[in-house]
Structure formats: C-alpha cells, structure tokens
C-alpha cells in the first residue's frame, strides 16, 4: 500500500472528525455574521475520501512527491472547509476583520485572482475570492469540543454569484466527465465569468442604494442589517486611518438598545456618532456607540444586559459563558457595574471641581483622558482605574467573563478607589 492509499484509508476513519470541525466553524461564522449585520450564506463540508484520493493522485502524476503523511497534510489544506457566500461583495473587508478577530489565522490570506494564474486567451479575471486558513480558538469552544481547536480549516469568502460560477467551472474544467473542454466551451465559461463580474458591480450598486435609503433622517431602521449599512457609511468621515482595522461589532445588540430607547432612526443616532468626533479607539464601532449611550443614561446598564441575554439565546452557536451564568455571578456583575457607575460619578465631580466650566458631555466622553491630564490622581491610581475600565468593557461587551470571586474582589478595589477620590474631593471643597 503506497503513501496516498494509506493516508486516504486513515482519513476515511477520521472523516466524521473533519466534518465536525467544519460544522463548528460554520456555526460560529453564521452566528457572528448575523450579529454583525452581514448578509451571507454559510456552508461547510469535509473533503470526501474519493475526491481526496483523486486530487492526490492527480498531483502525484504532475510530479508532487508524497513520501509521508506530513507531506500530504502540508500540501492539502482544505480537508475541512467553510464557504461564506456574500450577498454584497463590498462586505468582504468586514468579513476579513471578523475572521482575523474570531479565529487563529495560521497562514497569510490568499487573494484571487493572482497574477501568476492569468490564463492566456481569457478576457476576464476569473475566480475572485479571499481564502483563509484558520484554527478554532479554544476559548470559544465548549470543553468537550476543544479537541477540534488545532485542526486547519479553509474559509473561502466570495460573492454568491462568484461561488456559483466557481462551482460550475471547477466541475467542468478540473473534473470533466466527458473529456477535455473545447475552446468554445472555455470561451463560454469566460463569458459567464464576465456576467458574474458585471453582476457583482450591480450588487455593489444595490448596496449603495440601500445605504442611501436607510439614511433617510426620520425613517426607522427595519432591522440590524439596515443599521449596519447606515453605520458603515455614517462613520466613514471620522474613522481616519482606522478603516482597515475598525470593525463594526455587535450591531444586533446596538439595534435592540436603540429600539428600547427610541433612537432607532438616523436623526436620533447621528448626534451620538458626531460626538465621537474622531475615532481613535480600535474597539468595534457598535461598542463605542453603545458606551456613549450608556454614559448618557447609566440606568440603561441593566437594560443592555437583558438585551445581551436575549440575543445570546437566539444565537445558540455562540459559546458565551454569559448564557450559563450562575445567580451568584449575575449578582457580582451587578455589584461591579453599580460600583463602576459610582466611581465615574465621583470622577466627574472631581473633574468639574478642577475645571468648573468644562462641558459635562465632553467629560463623559473622554473622562479618563481628562482625569489624567488634570493631575487629580497619581500614576498608580490611574493604572488601577484603567485596569478596572477594561474589566468593565469585558462585562458589557465581551464573551469571556471572570468568576464571581474575581468580580467581588474587584468591586472592593472600586470601593477603595471611590473612598480615596472622595477624600480628594472633600479636601478640594474645604479649600
């Protein structure tokens, strides 16, 4: 038995494993893209053993040497595969940011078409897509599933039209059932490719038309997809050089919050975006807008936590510890957030005491920055505040949540900070 036959026989016994890896990846993609407001069709598969054998023998016939299983694993990178077929090709960059943040990308992205693959006689560019090779992140898997975390998965991202054309071309050109294609058949495939590329241009125009429609000032957003389209366009002038790094984030949660507070219209949310001025943070846009709303109305913290719990139930493939929070941890979260709000109020009082004429709205937006500049607290205290701020962001927006014990301990840290800052404030009043 040669290397190829031995490998395929072994792979056949592991086929269910690769099928499960692909499924888990697809489920995470589907749930996350839904929450980001990206319309797409997500499919998955493990490579069939008979197709794998044919592919290996074809490559071997062209000079590829397979002397060990490691040689095959290094050469065949799509044993587990996921396809993301986008309604709008313009969403490819946003999906790329999502993949890089949610998975461990283990090889540089392959961008098609590649110059080296240009075929003589073709008028159009051919297959257009991004291919990523990733591993699942262990901390996003339930404990019994963590054995799947080190298995490479290929994620192909292209438009729905391009995926359809590529499937036809691949089956006809690389798996011909009735012999090699004629020049006329190749020309027809090239012509179809041209129609697909024209269709992608039409889809991009359709996406722009959607953005214009949803930007109507007094029109309510029908769903979080419309909100996502609006935010990407509305925030463009203030994203500066972060456009390639800044993701949109959990726009599904933001949409539900806007509905609850009656701000689900462009004319209501536009002032909040405008107040962000120039975005310099690399946190997702939806998180920054959510925080601006929560800072303006601290009573909405509980409402937002309710929304998160409701949305997590609707996306069963999201591995979020918040779904199974024990009541003790829920109480600890409530305690920490109430202490954090109290800390921010004391910080506001101190900042206003130091600079009586400063705008409260401006202070709320850049409180930590101003607090450091005003010289109210020493460097150790500022480091503590910044550490607790990151924990607060994790509780409000994150997936991984600390234990109840950690939250109770950090709540005590907040209480000490509040006492220290109140002493500083009272000294200022007595002067």
N, C-alpha and C positions, 0 to 999 in steps of 0.2 A: 504494500500500500504506500503510495507516494505522499509527499507533504500535503498537497492540496486535498486529496481524498481523506487523509487522516484529519485535517483541520475541519473540513465540511462535516464529517461524521461527528466530531466533537461539538461543533457549532449547533448541529441539529438537536443535540441533547440540551443545549443552553438556549434554544430559540425562545422559550417562554420568558426567560430572564430578560433578554433583549427587548421582547415585546412589552414587558412591564416597565422597563426603563423608558422606552419611547412614550408609553402611555402617561407616566408620571410627568415627564417633561411637557407633553402636550396639554395635560390638565393644568399645570402651572401657567403655561403660556395663555391658554384660553381664559383662565380666571383673571390674570393680570391685565391682559389686553382689554377685557371687558371693563375693568376698573379704570383703565387709562382713557377710555372712550375711543379706542381704535377698533374700527370695524374690520373683521378678518374671519377667514375660515381656517381652522387649525385641524390638521390631520396628522396621523402618525403611523409608523409601521416598523417592523423589524425585517431585515432583508431575508427573503425566502432562501432556504438552503440550495435549491436547484439553481436559482438566479446567481447566488454567490459562487457556486461551482463553475457555472458558465463564464462568469466575469473573470475568475481567477485563471481558468484555462485559456481564455482569450488573451489575457495579459501575458501569460507564460509563453504563448505562441509568438508574441511580439518581442520576446527577449527578457521579460521580467523573471528574475531568479527568486524562487521561494524555497529556501533551504530549512526554514524553521517556522513555527507558529508566530514568533515575534516578527518575522519578515512580513507575514500576512497582516497581522494587527497593525503594523506600521504603515502598510500600503492601503488597506481597506478601512476607511474612516467612517463609513456610513452603515455599519451593522445595525445601529439604532438611528432612526431618522424621524424628524418632525418637519412638516411644511406649514408655513404661515402664508396664506394667500390673502393679500390685502385688497380691500375694495378700492382704496385710493393709494396709488404708487407714492404719493408725497409723504405718506406715513412711514416710509422705510427708515428714515433717520430716527424718528421717535422710537420705533421698534428696536433699532440698534442700541439705543441708550438703555432701553428696558432689558435687553438680553445681557448687556455688559454689567448691569447692576444686579440682576437676579440670578445669573449663572456664573460659573467659573469658566471664562473663555480661555481655552488651552492652546489655541493656535491663532495666528493672525487671520482676520476675516478675508475670505476670498470674494473679490468683486468681479462679476461677469457683466459684459463681455471683457475678455482680456485681449490685449493687442496681439499676443503670440498665437491666439486661436482664430484670428481672422482667416476666413476661408475664401480663396480666390473664386471670383465669379458671383459672389453673393452681394446683393445691393444693400441689404440691411444688416444690422449689427448682430442679430441672433439673440441668444438667451441673455436676459438681463435679470440679475438677482444678486443677493448677498448670501453667502454661506458661512455659517459659524460652527465651530467645533467646541462643544462645551461639556462640562460636568455639572451634575446637580449639586447644589450646595447642601452639605449635611445638615446644617441648622434649619433648613426649610423642609426637612423630611421628618416624618414620624419615626420613632426609634426602630420599629421593625423594617422600615424602608431604607435605612441609612446604608445598607449593604450595596445599594444601587448608585451611591454617590460618586464612585470613581470610574464609571463607565462612559467613554466618549459618545456623544450624541451629535449628529449633524442637524442643524436647524437651517432650512432653506427659506429665505424671505423674498417674495416676489409678488407681483400683482396677480389677481385671479386669472386675468387673461394670459399673462406670461406663463403661469404654471400649466394652463390648459394646452397652450401651444407646445411647451417643452415636453409634455407627456406624449403628444402625438409625434413630435419629431424624434424623440428618443426611441419609441417603439418601432417607428418605420426605418430610421437610419441605423440604429445600433442593434435592433432585434428583428431584422427583416424576416418575415415568414415566407415570403415568396421571392427571394433573391435580392440582389442589389438594386437600388432605385435607379431609375433612368434620369438623364439630365433634365427632362421635362418635369419629373416628379420633384427633383431638387428645386427647380425654379418655382414650382407651386408652393412648396414649403417656405421658400424665401418670400414669396408674395404674401403668404399668410402672416409671416413674421412682420412684414410691413404694416399689415392691417392691425396686428396686435399693438405695435408701437404707436400707430395712429389712435387706437382705442385708449392707450394709456394717456396720451395727450388729452383726449376727451374726458377721461376720468379726473385728470388734474384740473381741467376747467370746471368740471362739475363740483369738485371740492371747493374751488374758489367761489363759485356761485352760492354754495351752501354757506360759506363764511360770510358772504355779503348779506344773505337773507337773515341769518341768525343775529347779525349785528344791529338789526332794527332796534332803536333805543327802547321802545316801550313793549316790545314783544317778549313774552316769557319763553324761556328755554323749554322745549318739549321733553328733553332728556339730557343725560350727561354727555352724549355724543355731540349734541349741538353746543353745549357749554365748552367742551374740549376744543371744538373748531373755533369758537369765539376767542377763547383764552390765548390760543397759539398766535392768532392774528393781533389781538389787542395788546399783548405783552411784547410783541416784536420790537417796538421802538425803544424799550427800556432794558432789553436783555444784554445790550452791549456786546462784548466779545464772548458771552457765555452761551450763545445759541447752540453750539455743538455739545455743550456739557449739561445744560439745564434741561431736565425732563419735566413733563407736565405733572406727574404724580397721580395720586388717588382722586381723580376728578369726580368719581362716583360719590365719594363721601362729601366733597365740597358741594356738589349739586344738591344732595339731600339737606345739607345745612342751609344753603341759600333758600331752598323751598320753605324750610321751617321758619326762617326769619323774614320771609317776604322779600328777598333780594335776588330772586331768580330772573332778573332782567338786565340787559346791558347797561341801562341808565342807572341801575342801583349798584352794580358791581364795578362800574367804570371808575368812580371816585376812589375805591379801595386800590385798584390797580395803579391809578395815578399817584396815590400816596406812597407806593413802593418806590417812586422816583426812579432811581437807577438800581436795578437788581445786581447785587454783588455776591449774594449767597449762592451756593451751589445746591441748596436744598430744592426739592421739586417745587414748581410754581404753585400748585394747588395747596401745598403745605404752608407756603408763605402767605397766601391769601387767607387761608383758614386762620392762621395765627393772628393776622391783622384784625379779623372779625372777632376772635375770642378776646383779644386785648381790649377791644372797644366795649365788650359786654362779657364780663367774667362769669355771669350766670349761665352762659351757654356751654361751659365745660361739660356739665352733666348731659346736656342735650347731644353734644357731639359724641360722647362715649356711648350713648344709646344708639346713635346712628351707626357707629362702628360695629357694635354688636349685631345690629340688624343686618348690615351688609355682609358681615362675615358668615352669617347663617346662609345667605343667598349664594355664596361662593364656596362650596364645600371642599374644593381642592386647595384652597389657601391654607397652608399649615400655619395657623396663628394660635399662639398659646392663649390669646385672649378669649378664644372660644370655650376653653375649659377652665376658666379662672375659678378658683375656689372663692367662697364668700369672704374668707379672711384676706385674700389678696385684693379683692374688689374694695374692701374697706380700707386697706392700706393705700391703694391708688387714690381713693377719695381723700384720705388724710393728707397724703403728699401734695396733691393738687391744691387743696384748700390752704395749706401752708405756703405753697408757692405763690398763690394769689396774694396772700397776706404779705409775703416778702416784697413782691412787686409794688404793692401799695406803699409800704414803708420807704422803698427806694424812690418812688415818685415824690413822696413828701419831702425827703431829704434833698432831692434834685431841685424841687421848687423852692425850698428854703435857701439853697445856694444861689439859684438863679430865678428870682421871683417872676420875671417877665417871660420866661420860656413857655412855649406852647405845650399844653398837656398832650395833645395829639402827636406832636413831634417827639415828645419824650417817650410816649408809649411805644412808638415805632422803633426808636433807637436807644432804649433805656440803658442797656448795658454799656454801650459805647459812651454815652454822656456820663454815666456814673463813673467810669474810669477816668474820663477827662477832667471831671470836676474835682478829683483828688479827695473824694469823701472816704474811700476805703483803701486799705493797704493792699499790696500785691497778693498776699496770702488770701485775704478775704475775697478779692476779685476772682482768684483761681477757684475758690470754693463755689462762688456764685455761678461761674461759667460751667463747672462740672455739674452742678445741680440743674442748670438750664438744659444741658444735653440730656440729662435723665428725664426732665420734663418733656422734651421733644420726643424722646423714645416712648414715653407713656401715651402721648397724644397721637403720634403718627406711626410709631414703629410696629414691628411684628414680634421681635423678641422682647419679652418683658421680664424684669427682675423678680426675684422672690418677694413674698410678703415681708420676710425678715429684713431684707435689704431696704425695702421701701420704708419700713418703720424706723430703721436706723437713720436713713437719710432725712426723714421727717424731723428727727431730733436735731440733725445738723441744721435744717432750715430754722427750727425754733431758736437755736443758739444764735444764728445769724440775725434773726429778727430782733432778739434781745439786744445784741451788740449795736445794731443800727439804730434802734430806738434810743439807746443811751447817747449815741452821737447826735441824734435829732434833738433830744431834750437839752443837751449841752448847748446846741445852737440856739434854742429858744431862750435860754437863760442869759445869753449874752446881750 
